[in-house]
Amino acid sequence: MNEHFLKQPEWSWNVPLNEKPTYVHHWVKPLSEHDQPFDFILYGAPISRSSISVSGASLYPTEFRRMWKSFATYNLDENVDLSFFHVGDAGDVMMHTTDILLSHQRIQRSTAFLAEHYPNTRTCMIGGDHSTTACAVRGIKEAFPEETIGVLQLDTHLDVRDPNELGPANGTPIRQLIDGRHVMGEHVINIGLHGYFNAKPLIDYANDHGIQMVTLNQARRQGLIKTIKRALDDLAKKVDRIYVTVDMDVLDISVAPGVPASTPGGMSAIELFESLLEIGKHSEVKHIDFVCLDPSKDSHVSETVKIGVYAWLQFITGSILKTK
């Protein structure tokens, strides 16, 4: 497959020549400028027209890159320098102005292109609303049709609402994948569910299809990191590759003003950071996305965008620790 719809991102940083990068905006390079094997490939899916509620999540890939200037490539907590890890930015998938289905097809094809051309490289998609996850997983399945895919979902919601009623919206990606037989229900584990934010018919659908639901309270009682590791190990025994989707509404509303669907009782920022570090360490995790962060709802200090970049860097740190 040679067709893709990736273009240079709206915002990027110049990279100083002949200097070791010490900040993220000097470290991540355009994919086209790499002449060595890639450790990690990043791309954006800037769409939010498919969101059930009003969302500016399409703005996040750009604001995500803008925020790189605020982060060094050295992780003090883990004593890890990220700068030797080769990260390529493939740019953003070109979205059609009005055609949601066409935009979704472009995300799928672009993901398939990256998966096929870089089969041994971890990929990360920056959304965009959560509808993009179904597109990305279908693209990976297109690239590896004989492989089974497992999904670890960090989310307050199940996202199994009926696309026949809503269309391919952000509340439907997991159901799209199960109903479309791209992923088996028993190969989906959701950690982060809590409270009063999933109607009973959605719980019934999840139970009927074998989705493993771990509430946030259960995970905290068992130990969140132990729960994450157990979930990944369980999936690794059953599938060929693991896709992790991080809906930023898993965060508690008090720390995530830039997430329209955030709720009381969600994860703290520290819990999310520790989870992503553990996820990054697991060798069977091949793909990850971060979705549903709306910079237009953030405060003037952009704390939610900063949390999003920090979480991504935690995953990269885990990836490096995995290789040691």
PyMOL commands that set and color helices and strands:
alter all, ss='L'
color gray80, all
select helices_A, chain A and resi 24-27+31-33+57-70+82-84+100-117+131-143+163-166+173-179+185-187+200-208+216-222+224-236+248-250+269-281+295-297+303-323
alter helices_A, ss='H'
color red, helices_A
select strands_A, chain A and resi 6-7+29-30+40-45+74-75+80-81+87-93+122-127+149-154+188-193+212-215+241-247+285-291
alter strands_A, ss='S'
color yellow, strands_A
deselect
rebuild
show_as cartoon
